[in-house]
Amino acid sequence: MIKFFKIIAILEGFSYLFLFANMFITKNINLDLYKTILFPLGMAHGVLFIAYLILALLVKFKIKWTVNTFLIVCIASLIPFATFYVEKKYLKDIN
């Protein structure tokens, strides 16, 4: 489960960055591009975001994170590049 959480953390981080990049690129182009690119990417990011939070809760109980660590991990899902930090700092040595 922890390995799966690591993968989801990386994918969630990349999807967040791709979502921002596409948002800035497609916001002034046209509406069809929104429907074909941005909407599916946003849905994928939403699913990864929810999976990240659920898995963070499960991992919290499995490896007994403190409340502060758990909150840092959850807040990291809202900040670009922060899930990469969480993966390196809090999940690096855990198998």
ZANU-587050 format. One record per atom (N, C-alpha, C): residue number from 1; atom name; x, y, z. Coordinates in pm, 1 decimal. Layout:
BEGIN
{zati NUM,CA,{X,Y,Z}};
...
//
This chain:
BEGIN
{zati 1,N,{82.0,-119.3,0.0}};
{zati 1,CA,{0.0,0.0,0.0}};
{zati 1,C,{87.1,126.6,0.0}};
{zati 2,N,{198.4,122.9,70.7}};
{zati 2,CA,{285.2,240.3,76.9}};
{zati 2,C,{349.7,266.1,-59.3}};
{zati 3,N,{386.3,159.0,-128.6}};
{zati 3,CA,{443.2,176.4,-262.2}};
{zati 3,C,{339.4,237.2,-356.6}};
{zati 4,N,{214.7,193.7,-343.8}};
{zati 4,CA,{106.4,250.3,-424.4}};
{zati 4,C,{85.1,397.4,-390.5}};
{zati 5,N,{96.4,432.1,-263.3}};
{zati 5,CA,{84.0,572.3,-221.8}};
{zati 5,C,{196.3,656.5,-281.7}};
{zati 6,N,{315.9,602.0,-286.5}};
{zati 6,CA,{428.3,674.5,-348.5}};
{zati 6,C,{399.0,703.4,-495.5}};
{zati 7,N,{346.7,603.5,-564.8}};
{zati 7,CA,{314.6,620.3,-707.0}};
{zati 7,C,{205.0,724.3,-725.1}};
{zati 8,N,{101.0,717.4,-642.8}};
{zati 8,CA,{-8.9,813.3,-651.6}};
{zati 8,C,{41.0,953.8,-619.2}};
{zati 9,N,{132.7,967.4,-522.5}};
{zati 9,CA,{186.7,1099.0,-487.6}};
{zati 9,C,{259.6,1161.0,-606.8}};
{zati 10,N,{338.9,1081.7,-675.9}};
{zati 10,CA,{410.8,1131.6,-793.7}};
{zati 10,C,{312.2,1166.0,-905.9}};
{zati 11,N,{217.5,1076.3,-931.9}};
{zati 11,CA,{120.2,1102.1,-1038.6}};
{zati 11,C,{33.4,1223.4,-1008.2}};
{zati 12,N,{-6.1,1240.6,-882.3}};
{zati 12,CA,{-86.6,1355.2,-844.0}};
{zati 12,C,{-8.2,1485.3,-864.0}};
{zati 13,N,{118.7,1483.7,-830.5}};
{zati 13,CA,{202.8,1600.9,-851.2}};
{zati 13,C,{215.8,1637.1,-998.3}};
{zati 14,N,{239.5,1536.6,-1082.3}};
{zati 14,CA,{250.7,1562.7,-1225.4}};
{zati 14,C,{117.2,1608.8,-1283.9}};
{zati 15,N,{7.6,1546.7,-1241.0}};
{zati 15,CA,{-121.9,1587.3,-1295.6}};
{zati 15,C,{-154.8,1731.3,-1256.9}};
{zati 16,N,{-114.9,1771.5,-1137.1}};
{zati 16,CA,{-136.9,1910.3,-1092.7}};
{zati 16,C,{-58.4,2007.5,-1180.2}};
{zati 17,N,{67.0,1973.7,-1207.9}};
{zati 17,CA,{149.5,2059.8,-1292.6}};
{zati 17,C,{97.6,2063.3,-1436.3}};
{zati 18,N,{58.0,1947.8,-1490.0}};
{zati 18,CA,{2.5,1944.3,-1625.4}};
{zati 18,C,{-128.0,2023.1,-1632.9}};
{zati 19,N,{-208.6,2014.1,-1527.6}};
{zati 19,CA,{-334.2,2087.9,-1525.3}};
{zati 19,C,{-309.5,2238.3,-1529.9}};
{zati 20,N,{-215.3,2286.8,-1450.8}};
{zati 20,CA,{-181.6,2429.1,-1453.4}};
{zati 20,C,{-125.8,2470.6,-1589.5}};
{zati 21,N,{-35.6,2391.0,-1642.8}};
{zati 21,CA,{24.8,2425.5,-1771.5}};
{zati 21,C,{-82.2,2433.1,-1880.7}};
{zati 22,N,{-168.6,2333.5,-1885.3}};
{zati 22,CA,{-273.8,2334.1,-1986.5}};
{zati 22,C,{-374.1,2445.8,-1964.9}};
{zati 23,N,{-401.1,2478.3,-1839.2}};
{zati 23,CA,{-494.4,2586.4,-1810.6}};
{zati 23,C,{-441.5,2718.5,-1866.6}};
{zati 24,N,{-314.7,2745.4,-1845.9}};
{zati 24,CA,{-257.2,2870.6,-1894.8}};
{zati 24,C,{-247.7,2873.3,-2047.0}};
{zati 25,N,{-224.3,2757.4,-2106.5}};
{zati 25,CA,{-212.0,2751.6,-2251.7}};
{zati 25,C,{-348.2,2762.5,-2319.3}};
{zati 26,N,{-448.4,2692.4,-2265.8}};
{zati 26,CA,{-576.7,2683.9,-2336.1}};
{zati 26,C,{-680.4,2785.6,-2292.5}};
{zati 27,N,{-653.0,2866.7,-2192.6}};
{zati 27,CA,{-758.4,2954.2,-2140.7}};
{zati 27,C,{-806.6,3058.5,-2240.8}};
{zati 28,N,{-723.2,3101.6,-2331.7}};
{zati 28,CA,{-764.0,3203.4,-2427.7}};
{zati 28,C,{-776.2,3152.2,-2570.9}};
{zati 29,N,{-756.0,3024.6,-2591.5}};
{zati 29,CA,{-755.9,2974.0,-2729.2}};
{zati 29,C,{-898.8,2950.9,-2778.8}};
{zati 30,N,{-964.3,2845.7,-2730.0}};
{zati 30,CA,{-1104.6,2822.4,-2767.7}};
{zati 30,C,{-1168.3,2721.3,-2673.2}};
{zati 31,N,{-1299.3,2709.2,-2683.2}};
{zati 31,CA,{-1374.8,2624.1,-2592.6}};
{zati 31,C,{-1359.4,2476.2,-2626.4}};
{zati 32,N,{-1338.6,2442.9,-2752.6}};
{zati 32,CA,{-1324.3,2302.8,-2791.6}};
{zati 32,C,{-1200.1,2240.9,-2729.1}};
{zati 33,N,{-1094.0,2318.3,-2718.6}};
{zati 33,CA,{-972.1,2268.4,-2656.5}};
{zati 33,C,{-995.1,2237.6,-2509.8}};
{zati 34,N,{-1078.3,2317.3,-2444.6}};
{zati 34,CA,{-1112.3,2291.3,-2304.4}};
{zati 34,C,{-1179.0,2154.8,-2290.4}};
{zati 35,N,{-1274.0,2128.2,-2378.8}};
{zati 35,CA,{-1347.2,2002.0,-2370.0}};
{zati 35,C,{-1259.5,1882.2,-2402.8}};
{zati 36,N,{-1165.6,1898.5,-2492.5}};
{zati 36,CA,{-1085.7,1784.3,-2535.0}};
{zati 36,C,{-962.5,1759.9,-2449.5}};
{zati 37,N,{-904.8,1863.8,-2391.8}};
{zati 37,CA,{-779.8,1847.4,-2316.2}};
{zati 37,C,{-797.7,1875.6,-2167.8}};
{zati 38,N,{-846.1,1993.0,-2135.2}};
{zati 38,CA,{-845.8,2036.3,-1996.0}};
{zati 38,C,{-945.6,1960.5,-1910.0}};
{zati 39,N,{-1064.2,1934.0,-1961.0}};
{zati 39,CA,{-1163.8,1864.6,-1881.1}};
{zati 39,C,{-1119.9,1722.4,-1842.2}};
{zati 40,N,{-1074.3,1638.7,-1937.2}};
{zati 40,CA,{-1028.6,1504.8,-1897.1}};
{zati 40,C,{-907.5,1508.9,-1802.8}};
{zati 41,N,{-818.1,1603.6,-1825.1}};
{zati 41,CA,{-702.6,1617.0,-1737.6}};
{zati 41,C,{-745.8,1658.8,-1597.4}};
{zati 42,N,{-844.3,1747.2,-1589.7}};
{zati 42,CA,{-896.9,1787.9,-1459.4}};
{zati 42,C,{-965.2,1673.5,-1387.1}};
{zati 43,N,{-1037.5,1590.6,-1461.1}};
{zati 43,CA,{-1102.7,1474.2,-1400.3}};
{zati 43,C,{-998.4,1375.1,-1348.6}};
{zati 44,N,{-894.8,1351.9,-1425.7}};
{zati 44,CA,{-788.9,1260.3,-1382.6}};
{zati 44,C,{-720.7,1314.1,-1257.3}};
{zati 45,N,{-694.4,1443.8,-1257.1}};
{zati 45,CA,{-632.1,1503.4,-1139.3}};
{zati 45,C,{-724.2,1491.6,-1017.2}};
{zati 46,N,{-852.9,1510.8,-1036.5}};
{zati 46,CA,{-948.2,1498.2,-926.2}};
{zati 46,C,{-948.6,1358.9,-866.6}};
{zati 47,N,{-946.3,1259.2,-952.1}};
{zati 47,CA,{-942.2,1119.9,-904.1}};
{zati 47,C,{-811.7,1093.5,-830.4}};
{zati 48,N,{-700.6,1140.0,-884.2}};
{zati 48,CA,{-571.3,1120.4,-817.2}};
{zati 48,C,{-565.1,1196.1,-684.5}};
{zati 49,N,{-624.1,1314.3,-678.9}};
{zati 49,CA,{-627.1,1393.1,-556.1}};
{zati 49,C,{-703.4,1319.5,-446.2}};
{zati 50,N,{-820.1,1267.0,-479.7}};
{zati 50,CA,{-899.2,1193.5,-381.5}};
{zati 50,C,{-826.9,1065.8,-339.9}};
{zati 51,N,{-767.6,994.8,-435.1}};
{zati 51,CA,{-691.7,874.0,-402.0}};
{zati 51,C,{-573.8,907.3,-311.2}};
{zati 52,N,{-506.8,1019.6,-337.4}};
{zati 52,CA,{-393.9,1062.5,-255.1}};
{zati 52,C,{-437.6,1085.0,-110.7}};
{zati 53,N,{-548.7,1154.1,-91.9}};
{zati 53,CA,{-595.3,1182.1,44.5}};
{zati 53,C,{-641.3,1055.7,116.5}};
{zati 54,N,{-711.9,968.4,48.2}};
{zati 54,CA,{-755.6,843.1,110.6}};
{zati 54,C,{-636.0,755.9,146.2}};
{zati 55,N,{-541.8,744.2,54.2}};
{zati 55,CA,{-422.2,664.2,82.7}};
{zati 55,C,{-337.0,727.5,192.2}};
{zati 56,N,{-333.2,860.0,198.3}};
{zati 56,CA,{-259.0,925.8,306.9}};
{zati 56,C,{-319.8,889.2,441.4}};
{zati 57,N,{-450.6,883.0,448.4}};
{zati 57,CA,{-517.3,844.5,572.5}};
{zati 57,C,{-485.6,699.4,608.5}};
{zati 58,N,{-488.0,611.0,511.2}};
{zati 58,CA,{-455.7,470.4,537.1}};
{zati 58,C,{-310.2,452.2,579.4}};
{zati 59,N,{-220.3,523.7,512.0}};
{zati 59,CA,{-78.1,515.2,546.1}};
{zati 59,C,{-52.6,574.1,684.2}};
{zati 60,N,{-125.4,677.6,721.3}};
{zati 60,CA,{-110.9,737.8,854.7}};
{zati 60,C,{-130.8,632.9,963.4}};
{zati 61,N,{-233.6,552.1,948.2}};
{zati 61,CA,{-260.4,450.4,1049.2}};
{zati 61,C,{-162.3,333.7,1040.4}};
{zati 62,N,{-116.6,303.9,920.1}};
{zati 62,CA,{-24.6,190.5,904.0}};
{zati 62,C,{113.2,219.4,962.4}};
{zati 63,N,{167.5,338.5,935.8}};
{zati 63,CA,{302.7,367.7,985.6}};
{zati 63,C,{302.5,465.4,1102.5}};
{zati 64,N,{182.5,495.2,1152.0}};
{zati 64,CA,{165.6,575.1,1273.8}};
{zati 64,C,{229.4,713.9,1264.7}};
{zati 65,N,{187.5,787.9,1162.0}};
{zati 65,CA,{229.3,926.7,1150.9}};
{zati 65,C,{165.1,1008.9,1262.2}};
{zati 66,N,{232.8,1114.0,1303.1}};
{zati 66,CA,{171.7,1208.0,1396.9}};
{zati 66,C,{68.6,1292.0,1322.0}};
{zati 67,N,{-13.2,1361.5,1396.1}};
{zati 67,CA,{-114.8,1446.9,1333.4}};
{zati 67,C,{-47.8,1556.2,1250.0}};
{zati 68,N,{61.8,1611.6,1299.4}};
{zati 68,CA,{133.0,1716.5,1224.2}};
{zati 68,C,{186.3,1664.2,1091.4}};
{zati 69,N,{244.7,1546.2,1092.7}};
{zati 69,CA,{296.7,1487.4,969.2}};
{zati 69,C,{183.1,1461.5,871.5}};
{zati 70,N,{73.9,1408.9,922.7}};
{zati 70,CA,{-41.4,1382.5,836.8}};
{zati 70,C,{-95.5,1511.2,775.3}};
{zati 71,N,{-103.8,1617.0,852.6}};
{zati 71,CA,{-151.5,1744.3,799.2}};
{zati 71,C,{-56.7,1801.0,694.5}};
{zati 72,N,{72.5,1786.4,716.1}};
{zati 72,CA,{170.7,1831.4,616.5}};
{zati 72,C,{151.7,1755.1,486.1}};
{zati 73,N,{132.4,1624.3,497.1}};
{zati 73,CA,{112.4,1541.8,378.0}};
{zati 73,C,{-15.8,1582.0,305.4}};
{zati 74,N,{-121.5,1609.1,379.5}};
{zati 74,CA,{-248.1,1650.2,316.7}};
{zati 74,C,{-238.8,1788.7,254.5}};
{zati 75,N,{-176.5,1882.3,321.4}};
{zati 75,CA,{-160.9,2017.3,267.7}};
{zati 75,C,{-70.8,2016.4,144.2}};
{zati 76,N,{22.0,1921.8,140.2}};
{zati 76,CA,{111.7,1911.7,24.9}};
{zati 76,C,{35.5,1883.5,-104.4}};
{zati 77,N,{-82.2,1824.6,-93.3}};
{zati 77,CA,{-159.7,1796.8,-214.3}};
{zati 77,C,{-217.3,1923.5,-276.1}};
{zati 78,N,{-212.6,2034.1,-203.6}};
{zati 78,CA,{-267.1,2160.9,-252.7}};
{zati 78,C,{-160.6,2253.6,-311.2}};
{zati 79,N,{-34.7,2221.9,-291.3}};
{zati 79,CA,{75.3,2309.7,-332.7}};
{zati 79,C,{153.6,2241.8,-445.9}};
{zati 80,N,{174.0,2311.2,-556.9}};
{zati 80,CA,{252.5,2251.2,-665.3}};
{zati 80,C,{392.1,2210.8,-617.9}};
{zati 81,N,{439.5,2098.0,-663.3}};
{zati 81,CA,{568.5,2037.7,-632.0}};
{zati 81,C,{577.5,1979.3,-490.3}};
{zati 82,N,{479.2,2002.6,-405.2}};
{zati 82,CA,{489.4,1958.0,-266.2}};
{zati 82,C,{474.8,1807.2,-251.2}};
{zati 83,N,{399.2,1741.9,-339.5}};
{zati 83,CA,{387.5,1596.4,-327.1}};
{zati 83,C,{520.2,1528.1,-357.3}};
{zati 84,N,{603.1,1590.8,-440.4}};
{zati 84,CA,{736.8,1535.9,-464.7}};
{zati 84,C,{821.6,1545.9,-337.6}};
{zati 85,N,{806.6,1655.9,-266.0}};
{zati 85,CA,{875.7,1675.6,-138.3}};
{zati 85,C,{831.8,1570.7,-36.2}};
{zati 86,N,{702.2,1547.2,-28.4}};
{zati 86,CA,{649.5,1447.4,65.8}};
{zati 86,C,{703.9,1309.9,32.0}};
{zati 87,N,{704.5,1277.2,-94.6}};
{zati 87,CA,{753.9,1146.0,-135.4}};
{zati 87,C,{900.3,1128.3,-96.9}};
{zati 88,N,{979.9,1231.5,-112.0}};
{zati 88,CA,{1122.4,1222.3,-77.9}};
{zati 88,C,{1146.3,1225.7,72.5}};
{zati 89,N,{1075.4,1311.6,144.7}};
{zati 89,CA,{1104.0,1329.1,287.1}};
{zati 89,C,{1037.8,1224.1,375.7}};
{zati 90,N,{909.2,1198.1,353.5}};
{zati 90,CA,{834.4,1112.8,445.0}};
{zati 90,C,{820.9,967.8,398.7}};
{zati 91,N,{845.0,942.1,272.1}};
{zati 91,CA,{824.4,807.2,220.2}};
{zati 91,C,{949.7,743.4,163.7}};
{zati 92,N,{1061.9,811.4,171.8}};
{zati 92,CA,{1185.2,764.3,109.1}};
{zati 92,C,{1231.6,629.9,163.4}};
{zati 93,N,{1238.1,616.0,294.0}};
{zati 93,CA,{1294.8,496.3,355.0}};
{zati 93,C,{1190.3,391.9,394.6}};
{zati 94,N,{1064.9,418.4,361.9}};
{zati 94,CA,{957.3,327.5,400.7}};
{zati 94,C,{926.9,235.2,283.8}};
{zati 95,N,{915.6,107.0,310.4}};
{zati 95,CA,{884.6,9.6,204.7}};
{zati 95,C,{745.8,-43.2,222.0}};
//
